[in-house]
């Protein structure tokens, strides 16, 4: 609800002021801005709700998504597996990787739903046979209010890839 109110106020005030200045009638601009902001908030809210429902989530959630999983594999194969998992996301490109630090950073391409996402995966050694993976995905543009579940989808795709692949690997 807070996101929709933010969208409403930002779009109604900015559009209303532009229209008011353009037609030199502030009252008309405010009225038009109010209805435009209302329409934008309703449309974006509905699209976001439908997108989140298709992913299997209800309601709205944060645009920054995180998940921590444990794998019963040593660090080195997990790091390589994480690179493959990140690259399995359509349009993702690894921008930085450091096996010693256990960090993989990637960006996704701009598409109809987003201006791109930033994905960070940290691989941590628990013991000789187990590793912990921290996955984070957030919009590349920090002012993003609604991402239509895109970052949640990224995190779920990476964690599913890792969990599914772990079952098929024998050391």
Backbone torsions as a table, in degrees:
resi	resn	phi	psi	omega
1	UNK	NA	-38.8	179.8
2	UNK	-62.4	-39.1	178.7
3	UNK	-62.9	-43.3	-178.4
4	UNK	-66.6	-36.7	176.1
5	UNK	-65.9	-39.8	177.1
6	UNK	-61.2	-46.4	178.7
7	UNK	-61.7	-44.3	179.3
8	UNK	-57.5	-52.1	-176.6
9	UNK	-65.8	-43.5	-178.9
10	UNK	-63.4	-48.4	-177.3
11	UNK	-72.1	-39.3	-177.5
12	UNK	-69.4	-42.5	-178.9
13	UNK	-68.4	-48.4	-177.7
14	UNK	-66.0	-45.9	179.8
15	UNK	-65.7	-41.2	179.2
16	UNK	-61.9	-43.0	178.7
17	UNK	-65.6	-43.0	179.1
18	UNK	-62.1	-46.3	179.8
19	UNK	-65.6	-40.3	178.3
20	UNK	-62.1	-43.6	179.0
21	UNK	-70.5	-38.5	-178.4
22	UNK	-64.5	-45.1	-178.6
23	UNK	-97.5	1.9	178.8
24	UNK	55.3	35.0	174.0
25	UNK	-136.9	100.3	-176.3
26	UNK	-64.1	-38.9	180.0
27	UNK	-60.9	-44.3	177.8
28	UNK	-64.6	-42.6	179.3
29	UNK	-60.5	-43.1	179.7
30	UNK	-64.7	-42.6	179.6
31	UNK	-64.3	-49.2	179.5
32	UNK	-63.0	-41.5	179.1
33	UNK	-61.4	-40.6	178.7
34	UNK	-59.8	-49.7	-178.2
35	UNK	-68.7	-36.3	177.2
36	UNK	-64.6	-46.2	178.6
37	UNK	-61.2	-40.4	178.1
38	UNK	-63.6	-45.5	179.8
39	UNK	-63.0	-43.1	179.8
40	UNK	-63.5	-44.3	-179.1
41	UNK	-63.3	-42.3	-180.0
42	UNK	-66.1	-47.7	-179.3
43	UNK	-61.4	-49.0	-178.4
44	UNK	-65.1	-38.7	177.6
45	UNK	-61.3	-44.5	179.6
46	UNK	-65.8	-46.1	180.0
47	UNK	-61.5	-42.9	179.6
48	UNK	-63.5	-43.6	-179.5
49	UNK	-62.6	-44.0	178.3
50	UNK	-63.4	-43.7	179.4
51	UNK	-62.2	-44.8	-179.2
52	UNK	-66.2	-37.1	179.4
53	UNK	-65.8	-37.0	179.6
54	UNK	-67.9	-24.8	177.7
55	UNK	-83.6	-19.3	-179.7
56	UNK	104.8	16.7	178.5
57	UNK	-115.4	153.4	177.5
58	UNK	-114.0	150.2	179.8
59	UNK	73.6	-171.3	177.5
60	UNK	-99.9	153.3	178.9
61	UNK	-137.2	175.6	-179.2
62	UNK	-64.9	150.7	176.7
63	UNK	-77.5	-22.1	176.6
64	UNK	-92.3	120.1	-176.6
65	UNK	-118.1	142.3	179.9
66	UNK	-141.8	151.3	175.6
67	UNK	-154.3	142.2	176.3
68	UNK	-118.6	128.8	177.5
69	UNK	-130.3	154.0	175.9
70	UNK	-111.6	136.4	179.3
71	UNK	-119.3	145.0	178.7
72	UNK	-92.5	58.3	177.5
73	UNK	-141.8	152.2	175.3
74	UNK	-66.1	163.4	-174.7
75	UNK	-58.3	-47.1	-175.0
76	UNK	-58.9	-51.6	177.8
77	UNK	-66.0	-30.8	178.5
78	UNK	-65.8	-41.1	179.0
79	UNK	-60.0	-46.4	178.5
80	UNK	-63.9	-38.6	178.1
81	UNK	-64.5	-39.6	179.0
82	UNK	-64.3	-39.2	177.0
83	UNK	-60.8	-44.6	178.6
84	UNK	-64.7	-38.9	180.0
85	UNK	-63.8	-42.5	179.0
86	UNK	-64.8	-43.8	-179.0
87	UNK	-70.0	-14.9	177.0
88	UNK	-73.4	-14.7	177.7
89	UNK	-80.7	129.3	-176.8
90	UNK	-58.1	127.1	177.1
91	UNK	81.6	4.3	-178.6
92	UNK	-83.5	138.8	176.1
93	UNK	-133.9	132.9	179.1
94	UNK	-75.7	127.2	-179.3
95	UNK	-102.4	-21.3	-179.6
96	UNK	-157.3	138.4	173.2
97	UNK	-147.0	139.7	177.8
98	UNK	-145.3	106.7	-176.0
99	UNK	-67.0	-34.5	179.8
100	UNK	-63.1	-42.2	179.2
101	UNK	-83.5	-17.6	-178.8
102	UNK	74.4	30.2	-175.7
103	UNK	-113.9	134.8	172.7
104	UNK	-129.4	126.3	175.5
105	UNK	-118.2	140.1	179.7
106	UNK	-144.5	161.2	175.0
107	UNK	-128.2	146.8	174.4
108	UNK	-104.2	159.9	-177.6
109	UNK	-75.4	160.1	174.0
110	UNK	-69.5	137.5	175.7
111	UNK	-144.3	-169.8	-176.2
112	UNK	-64.0	-24.9	-176.5
113	UNK	-97.1	-19.4	-171.8
114	UNK	-153.7	158.4	173.2
115	UNK	-87.5	15.5	-178.9
116	UNK	109.5	157.1	-179.6
117	UNK	-126.4	154.9	174.5
118	UNK	-110.3	123.9	-178.7
119	UNK	-115.2	131.4	176.5
120	UNK	-127.2	128.6	178.0
121	UNK	-122.3	125.5	176.5
122	UNK	-112.7	126.6	178.0
123	UNK	-107.2	128.7	-176.1
124	UNK	-127.2	137.2	179.2
125	UNK	-81.6	126.8	174.3
126	UNK	-91.7	-52.6	173.6
127	UNK	-153.7	-168.3	-175.1
128	UNK	-60.5	-30.1	-176.1
129	UNK	-111.2	-5.6	-176.0
130	UNK	-127.9	147.1	179.4
131	UNK	-136.0	153.2	176.0
132	UNK	-113.8	136.3	-179.9
133	UNK	-121.3	124.6	177.0
134	UNK	-106.9	119.1	-177.4
135	UNK	-111.1	131.9	177.5
136	UNK	-135.1	135.8	176.0
137	UNK	-136.9	131.8	179.5
138	UNK	-147.4	160.9	180.0
139	UNK	-63.7	145.7	177.1
140	UNK	-67.9	-30.1	177.5
141	UNK	-95.1	113.5	-173.1
142	UNK	-64.7	-19.8	-178.8
143	UNK	-86.2	5.8	179.9
144	UNK	-62.4	130.5	-179.2
145	UNK	-101.3	-38.3	-178.2
146	UNK	-129.6	130.9	179.1
147	UNK	-119.0	7.4	177.7
148	UNK	57.1	30.8	177.1
149	UNK	79.4	8.4	-175.5
150	UNK	-62.2	-43.8	-178.4
151	UNK	-72.2	-34.5	174.0
152	UNK	-62.8	-41.4	178.4
153	UNK	-62.4	-41.1	177.8
154	UNK	-60.2	-48.4	-178.2
155	UNK	-64.1	-43.5	178.7
156	UNK	-63.7	-39.7	-179.4
157	UNK	-64.3	-44.2	-179.6
158	UNK	-66.6	-47.5	-178.2
159	UNK	-65.8	-38.6	177.4
160	UNK	-64.0	-43.4	178.8
161	UNK	-58.5	-46.4	-178.3
162	UNK	-65.4	-45.8	-178.4
163	UNK	-66.1	-42.3	-179.5
164	UNK	-67.6	-42.0	-178.1
165	UNK	-70.6	-34.9	179.3
166	UNK	-57.8	-37.4	-178.9
167	UNK	-65.1	-28.9	-175.9
168	UNK	-91.2	-8.3	-177.5
169	UNK	-95.4	131.6	173.7
170	UNK	-122.9	129.6	-179.7
171	UNK	-104.6	NA	NA
